[in-house]
C-alpha cells in the first residue's frame, strides 16, 4: 500500500538532533531518506568525532497510509568518522 514516512533522529551524547524528513512511497517500493543536520549541529558532531567519540543516533520513523494505519519504527545508527 502507498504510504507517507516521516523520520528524524536524536543523539544523547553529544546532544544532537536532525530536522524531519518526509517521503511518499508507492506500494512495493523502497526509498532512502536523508535527515538534514543543521549547521550548528554539524559542528558539534564534527567535534565529537575528532575527539574520538562515536555518537549513537536513535532514528524514529512513522509510516502512515490513507486508511489511518500508523506503523512506528526506531533504529540506532552509530556515526563514524569517514
C-alpha positions in Angstrom: 0.0 0.0 0.0 1.3 3.5 -0.7 2.3 5.4 2.5 4.0 8.5 3.8 7.0 8.2 6.1 8.2 10.9 8.5 11.6 10.5 10.2 14.0 12.3 12.5 17.0 11.4 14.7 18.4 12.4 18.1 21.6 11.6 20.0 22.2 12.0 23.7 26.0 12.3 23.9 26.6 14.8 22.5 23.1 16.3 22.4 22.3 16.4 18.7 19.1 16.4 16.6 18.2 16.4 13.0 15.4 18.0 11.1 12.4 16.0 9.9 12.4 14.3 6.5 9.2 13.2 4.7 8.8 10.9 1.8 5.9 9.4 -0.1 6.5 5.7 -1.0 4.5 3.7 -3.6 3.4 0.2 -2.9 6.2 -2.3 -3.0 9.0 0.4 -3.4 11.8 1.4 -1.1 13.3 4.9 -0.7 16.4 6.3 1.1 15.8 9.3 3.3 18.4 11.9 4.1 18.0 13.5 7.5 19.1 17.2 7.5 21.6 18.2 10.2 21.6 21.9 10.9 24.9 23.8 10.6 25.4 24.2 14.4 24.7 20.5 14.9 27.3 19.5 12.2 29.9 21.4 14.2 29.1 19.5 17.4 29.1 16.2 15.5 32.5 17.0 13.9 34.0 18.0 17.3 32.7 14.7 18.9 34.1 12.6 16.0 37.5 14.4 16.2 37.6 13.7 20.0 37.3 10.0 19.3 33.6 9.6 20.3 31.1 8.0 18.0 27.6 9.4 18.8 24.7 6.9 18.5 21.6 8.4 16.8 18.2 7.0 17.5 16.3 7.3 14.2 12.5 7.3 14.7 10.2 7.0 11.7 6.4 6.6 11.3 4.8 5.3 8.2 1.1 6.0 7.7 -1.3 5.2 4.9 -4.6 6.7 3.7 -6.6 4.3 5.8 -5.2 5.8 9.0 -2.8 3.0 9.9 0.4 4.2 11.7 3.5 1.9 11.9 6.3 3.2 14.1 10.0 2.2 13.7 13.0 3.0 15.8 16.6 2.1 14.9 20.0 3.1 16.3 22.8 4.2 14.0 26.4 4.9 15.1 28.1 7.9 13.5 31.7 7.2 12.5 34.4 9.3 11.1 34.8 8.8 7.3 
